[in-house]
Amino acid sequence: MSMKKIPSLGIVIVAGGSSTRFGGGSKLFADLGGVPVFIHSVRTFAPLTAPGRTVLVVPAGEMERFREALNVHAPGVDIRLVPGGAVRTGSVKNGLKALPADTEIAAIHDAARPLASEELLCELVRAVKTLHCGAIAAERMIDSVCRTLPDGTICENVPREDLWRIQTPQVFPCSEIRACYEELKDAVLTDDSAAFRACGKKVVVVENTSCNLKLTTRADLDLLRFLLAARTDD
């Protein structure tokens, strides 16, 4: 069921990356339920925003390929394509700059997480509005964790009670996350909350108990296909 639009929200969907661990071809164009992987995030999140407030950041040399896929699989969706940077930091910065100037809240999401839900994003937005800070999706660490020496010898078992696996979407006051990325300039970061915290700002975790698997390897694609089929059957 579709949620109500959030007029103050802007969404940056990051569809870059080298796909080196995927083993050939762009993982975001792999077939998942009859459409390219990245289309799932577009279909899920773009309807939550007002026109002109969804940005898809793609490799500079592949903009036409992404545009053609959008025309086929998400016709009529109001989305702006912008070229990415050499690393994720630059891509996110470009995406944030492309949002309208009056955007109050910015959500940043990796297109390689196609199962993220609109309910999750709405919960994150509520947290940002209520607590006036950043909010990220995460799942509790359930595995035992250890630290090793360079030779592989275990030197310490790490308590897992306060450990989380970080996910996207990640949501922030838009002007603040923009300023953070400008302040950090060319710093290489794989996580947007790290940029926010590096500027002395607070970030809270919103526990996500639903599957939000990130596509990295071919084995992940097989699992995503299984999970999507099971979700459709329900």
Contacts in CASP RR format, 6 or more apart in sequence:
PFRMAT RR
TARGET T0000
AUTHOR 0000-0000-0000
METHOD contacts of the structure
MODEL  1
MSMKKIPSLGIVIVAGGSSTRFGGGSKLFADLGGVPVFIHSVRTFAPLTA
PGRTVLVVPAGEMERFREALNVHAPGVDIRLVPGGAVRTGSVKNGLKALP
ADTEIAAIHDAARPLASEELLCELVRAVKTLHCGAIAAERMIDSVCRTLP
DGTICENVPREDLWRIQTPQVFPCSEIRACYEELKDAVLTDDSAAFRACG
KKVVVVENTSCNLKLTTRADLDLLRFLLAARTDD
2 47 0 8 1.000
2 118 0 8 1.000
3 47 0 8 1.000
3 48 0 8 1.000
3 118 0 8 1.000
3 119 0 8 1.000
3 122 0 8 1.000
5 47 0 8 1.000
5 48 0 8 1.000
5 49 0 8 1.000
5 50 0 8 1.000
6 48 0 8 1.000
6 49 0 8 1.000
6 105 0 8 1.000
6 122 0 8 1.000
6 125 0 8 1.000
7 50 0 8 1.000
8 103 0 8 1.000
8 104 0 8 1.000
8 105 0 8 1.000
9 48 0 8 1.000
9 49 0 8 1.000
9 50 0 8 1.000
9 53 0 8 1.000
9 103 0 8 1.000
9 104 0 8 1.000
9 105 0 8 1.000
9 106 0 8 1.000
9 107 0 8 1.000
9 125 0 8 1.000
10 49 0 8 1.000
10 53 0 8 1.000
10 54 0 8 1.000
10 55 0 8 1.000
10 99 0 8 1.000
10 100 0 8 1.000
10 103 0 8 1.000
10 105 0 8 1.000
10 106 0 8 1.000
10 107 0 8 1.000
10 174 0 8 1.000
11 45 0 8 1.000
11 46 0 8 1.000
11 48 0 8 1.000
11 49 0 8 1.000
11 53 0 8 1.000
11 54 0 8 1.000
11 55 0 8 1.000
11 106 0 8 1.000
11 107 0 8 1.000
11 108 0 8 1.000
11 109 0 8 1.000
12 55 0 8 1.000
12 57 0 8 1.000
12 92 0 8 1.000
12 95 0 8 1.000
12 96 0 8 1.000
12 98 0 8 1.000
12 99 0 8 1.000
12 106 0 8 1.000
12 107 0 8 1.000
12 108 0 8 1.000
12 109 0 8 1.000
13 38 0 8 1.000
13 41 0 8 1.000
13 42 0 8 1.000
13 45 0 8 1.000
13 54 0 8 1.000
13 55 0 8 1.000
13 56 0 8 1.000
13 57 0 8 1.000
13 109 0 8 1.000
13 110 0 8 1.000
13 111 0 8 1.000
14 57 0 8 1.000
14 88 0 8 1.000
14 91 0 8 1.000
14 92 0 8 1.000
14 108 0 8 1.000
14 109 0 8 1.000
14 110 0 8 1.000
14 111 0 8 1.000
15 28 0 8 1.000
15 38 0 8 1.000
15 56 0 8 1.000
15 57 0 8 1.000
15 58 0 8 1.000
15 66 0 8 1.000
15 111 0 8 1.000
16 28 0 8 1.000
16 57 0 8 1.000
16 58 0 8 1.000
16 59 0 8 1.000
16 84 0 8 1.000
16 88 0 8 1.000
16 91 0 8 1.000
16 111 0 8 1.000
17 59 0 8 1.000
17 88 0 8 1.000
19 25 0 8 1.000
19 26 0 8 1.000
19 27 0 8 1.000
19 28 0 8 1.000
21 216 0 8 1.000
21 217 0 8 1.000
22 30 0 8 1.000
22 215 0 8 1.000
22 216 0 8 1.000
22 217 0 8 1.000
22 218 0 8 1.000
22 221 0 8 1.000
23 217 0 8 1.000
23 218 0 8 1.000
26 62 0 8 1.000
27 37 0 8 1.000
27 112 0 8 1.000
27 215 0 8 1.000
27 216 0 8 1.000
27 221 0 8 1.000
28 36 0 8 1.000
28 37 0 8 1.000
28 38 0 8 1.000
28 111 0 8 1.000
28 112 0 8 1.000
28 215 0 8 1.000
29 36 0 8 1.000
29 37 0 8 1.000
29 38 0 8 1.000
29 65 0 8 1.000
29 69 0 8 1.000
30 36 0 8 1.000
30 37 0 8 1.000
30 215 0 8 1.000
30 221 0 8 1.000
32 40 0 8 1.000
32 114 0 8 1.000
32 221 0 8 1.000
32 224 0 8 1.000
32 225 0 8 1.000
32 228 0 8 1.000
33 225 0 8 1.000
33 228 0 8 1.000
33 229 0 8 1.000
35 73 0 8 1.000
36 69 0 8 1.000
36 73 0 8 1.000
37 111 0 8 1.000
37 112 0 8 1.000
37 114 0 8 1.000
37 215 0 8 1.000
37 221 0 8 1.000
37 224 0 8 1.000
38 56 0 8 1.000
38 66 0 8 1.000
38 69 0 8 1.000
38 111 0 8 1.000
38 112 0 8 1.000
38 114 0 8 1.000
39 69 0 8 1.000
39 70 0 8 1.000
39 73 0 8 1.000
39 74 0 8 1.000
40 114 0 8 1.000
40 115 0 8 1.000
41 109 0 8 1.000
41 111 0 8 1.000
41 113 0 8 1.000
41 114 0 8 1.000
41 116 0 8 1.000
42 54 0 8 1.000
42 56 0 8 1.000
42 70 0 8 1.000
42 74 0 8 1.000
42 77 0 8 1.000
42 79 0 8 1.000
42 111 0 8 1.000
43 74 0 8 1.000
43 77 0 8 1.000
44 116 0 8 1.000
44 117 0 8 1.000
44 118 0 8 1.000
45 54 0 8 1.000
45 107 0 8 1.000
45 109 0 8 1.000
45 116 0 8 1.000
45 118 0 8 1.000
45 121 0 8 1.000
45 169 0 8 1.000
46 54 0 8 1.000
46 74 0 8 1.000
46 77 0 8 1.000
46 78 0 8 1.000
46 79 0 8 1.000
47 77 0 8 1.000
47 118 0 8 1.000
48 118 0 8 1.000
48 121 0 8 1.000
48 122 0 8 1.000
51 78 0 8 1.000
52 78 0 8 1.000
52 79 0 8 1.000
52 80 0 8 1.000
52 100 0 8 1.000
53 99 0 8 1.000
53 100 0 8 1.000
53 103 0 8 1.000
54 77 0 8 1.000
54 78 0 8 1.000
54 79 0 8 1.000
54 80 0 8 1.000
55 79 0 8 1.000
55 80 0 8 1.000
55 81 0 8 1.000
55 82 0 8 1.000
55 95 0 8 1.000
55 98 0 8 1.000
55 99 0 8 1.000
56 66 0 8 1.000
56 70 0 8 1.000
56 79 0 8 1.000
56 80 0 8 1.000
56 81 0 8 1.000
56 82 0 8 1.000
56 111 0 8 1.000
57 81 0 8 1.000
57 82 0 8 1.000
57 83 0 8 1.000
57 84 0 8 1.000
57 91 0 8 1.000
57 92 0 8 1.000
57 94 0 8 1.000
57 95 0 8 1.000
58 66 0 8 1.000
58 81 0 8 1.000
58 82 0 8 1.000
58 83 0 8 1.000
58 84 0 8 1.000
59 83 0 8 1.000
59 84 0 8 1.000
60 83 0 8 1.000
60 84 0 8 1.000
60 85 0 8 1.000
61 83 0 8 1.000
63 81 0 8 1.000
63 83 0 8 1.000
66 81 0 8 1.000
67 81 0 8 1.000
70 77 0 8 1.000
70 79 0 8 1.000
70 81 0 8 1.000
80 98 0 8 1.000
82 94 0 8 1.000
82 95 0 8 1.000
82 97 0 8 1.000
82 98 0 8 1.000
83 94 0 8 1.000
84 90 0 8 1.000
84 91 0 8 1.000
84 94 0 8 1.000
84 95 0 8 1.000
85 91 0 8 1.000
85 94 0 8 1.000
87 188 0 8 1.000
88 188 0 8 1.000
88 189 0 8 1.000
88 190 0 8 1.000
89 181 0 8 1.000
89 184 0 8 1.000
89 186 0 8 1.000
89 187 0 8 1.000
89 188 0 8 1.000
89 189 0 8 1.000
89 195 0 8 1.000
90 181 0 8 1.000
92 108 0 8 1.000
92 181 0 8 1.000
92 192 0 8 1.000
93 181 0 8 1.000
93 182 0 8 1.000
96 106 0 8 1.000
96 108 0 8 1.000
96 174 0 8 1.000
96 177 0 8 1.000
96 178 0 8 1.000
96 181 0 8 1.000
97 178 0 8 1.000
99 106 0 8 1.000
99 174 0 8 1.000
103 174 0 8 1.000
104 173 0 8 1.000
104 174 0 8 1.000
105 125 0 8 1.000
105 128 0 8 1.000
105 129 0 8 1.000
105 171 0 8 1.000
105 172 0 8 1.000
105 173 0 8 1.000
105 174 0 8 1.000
106 171 0 8 1.000
106 172 0 8 1.000
106 173 0 8 1.000
106 174 0 8 1.000
106 177 0 8 1.000
106 178 0 8 1.000
107 121 0 8 1.000
107 124 0 8 1.000
107 125 0 8 1.000
107 169 0 8 1.000
107 170 0 8 1.000
107 171 0 8 1.000
108 168 0 8 1.000
108 169 0 8 1.000
108 170 0 8 1.000
108 171 0 8 1.000
108 172 0 8 1.000
108 177 0 8 1.000
108 192 0 8 1.000
109 116 0 8 1.000
109 121 0 8 1.000
109 168 0 8 1.000
109 169 0 8 1.000
109 170 0 8 1.000
110 168 0 8 1.000
110 214 0 8 1.000
112 214 0 8 1.000
112 215 0 8 1.000
112 216 0 8 1.000
113 167 0 8 1.000
113 168 0 8 1.000
113 212 0 8 1.000
113 213 0 8 1.000
113 214 0 8 1.000
113 215 0 8 1.000
114 215 0 8 1.000
114 224 0 8 1.000
114 228 0 8 1.000
115 210 0 8 1.000
115 211 0 8 1.000
115 212 0 8 1.000
115 213 0 8 1.000
115 224 0 8 1.000
115 227 0 8 1.000
115 228 0 8 1.000
115 231 0 8 1.000
116 137 0 8 1.000
116 167 0 8 1.000
116 168 0 8 1.000
116 169 0 8 1.000
116 212 0 8 1.000
117 210 0 8 1.000
120 137 0 8 1.000
120 169 0 8 1.000
120 206 0 8 1.000
120 208 0 8 1.000
120 210 0 8 1.000
120 212 0 8 1.000
121 169 0 8 1.000
121 171 0 8 1.000
123 206 0 8 1.000
124 135 0 8 1.000
124 136 0 8 1.000
124 137 0 8 1.000
124 169 0 8 1.000
124 170 0 8 1.000
124 171 0 8 1.000
124 206 0 8 1.000
125 135 0 8 1.000
125 171 0 8 1.000
127 133 0 8 1.000
127 134 0 8 1.000
127 135 0 8 1.000
127 171 0 8 1.000
127 204 0 8 1.000
127 206 0 8 1.000
128 134 0 8 1.000
128 135 0 8 1.000
128 171 0 8 1.000
128 172 0 8 1.000
128 173 0 8 1.000
131 202 0 8 1.000
131 204 0 8 1.000
132 173 0 8 1.000
133 201 0 8 1.000
133 202 0 8 1.000
133 203 0 8 1.000
133 204 0 8 1.000
134 170 0 8 1.000
134 171 0 8 1.000
134 172 0 8 1.000
134 173 0 8 1.000
134 193 0 8 1.000
134 196 0 8 1.000
134 201 0 8 1.000
134 202 0 8 1.000
134 203 0 8 1.000
134 204 0 8 1.000
135 170 0 8 1.000
135 171 0 8 1.000
135 172 0 8 1.000
135 203 0 8 1.000
135 204 0 8 1.000
135 205 0 8 1.000
135 206 0 8 1.000
136 166 0 8 1.000
136 167 0 8 1.000
136 168 0 8 1.000
136 169 0 8 1.000
136 170 0 8 1.000
136 171 0 8 1.000
136 192 0 8 1.000
136 193 0 8 1.000
136 203 0 8 1.000
136 204 0 8 1.000
136 205 0 8 1.000
136 206 0 8 1.000
137 166 0 8 1.000
137 167 0 8 1.000
137 168 0 8 1.000
137 169 0 8 1.000
137 170 0 8 1.000
137 206 0 8 1.000
137 208 0 8 1.000
137 212 0 8 1.000
138 164 0 8 1.000
138 165 0 8 1.000
138 166 0 8 1.000
138 167 0 8 1.000
138 205 0 8 1.000
138 206 0 8 1.000
138 207 0 8 1.000
138 208 0 8 1.000
139 164 0 8 1.000
139 165 0 8 1.000
139 167 0 8 1.000
139 207 0 8 1.000
139 208 0 8 1.000
139 209 0 8 1.000
139 212 0 8 1.000
140 163 0 8 1.000
140 164 0 8 1.000
140 165 0 8 1.000
140 207 0 8 1.000
141 160 0 8 1.000
141 163 0 8 1.000
141 164 0 8 1.000
141 165 0 8 1.000
142 160 0 8 1.000
143 160 0 8 1.000
144 157 0 8 1.000
144 160 0 8 1.000
145 157 0 8 1.000
145 158 0 8 1.000
145 160 0 8 1.000
145 163 0 8 1.000
146 154 0 8 1.000
146 156 0 8 1.000
146 157 0 8 1.000
146 158 0 8 1.000
147 154 0 8 1.000
147 155 0 8 1.000
147 156 0 8 1.000
147 157 0 8 1.000
147 158 0 8 1.000
148 154 0 8 1.000
148 155 0 8 1.000
149 155 0 8 1.000
164 205 0 8 1.000
166 191 0 8 1.000
166 193 0 8 1.000
167 208 0 8 1.000
167 212 0 8 1.000
167 214 0 8 1.000
168 192 0 8 1.000
170 191 0 8 1.000
170 192 0 8 1.000
170 193 0 8 1.000
172 192 0 8 1.000
172 196 0 8 1.000
176 196 0 8 1.000
176 199 0 8 1.000
176 201 0 8 1.000
177 192 0 8 1.000
177 195 0 8 1.000
177 196 0 8 1.000
179 199 0 8 1.000
180 195 0 8 1.000
180 196 0 8 1.000
180 198 0 8 1.000
180 199 0 8 1.000
180 201 0 8 1.000
181 195 0 8 1.000
183 199 0 8 1.000
184 195 0 8 1.000
184 198 0 8 1.000
184 199 0 8 1.000
187 195 0 8 1.000
187 198 0 8 1.000
189 195 0 8 1.000
189 198 0 8 1.000
193 203 0 8 1.000
196 203 0 8 1.000
197 203 0 8 1.000
211 227 0 8 1.000
213 220 0 8 1.000
213 223 0 8 1.000
213 224 0 8 1.000
213 227 0 8 1.000
214 220 0 8 1.000
215 221 0 8 1.000
215 224 0 8 1.000
END
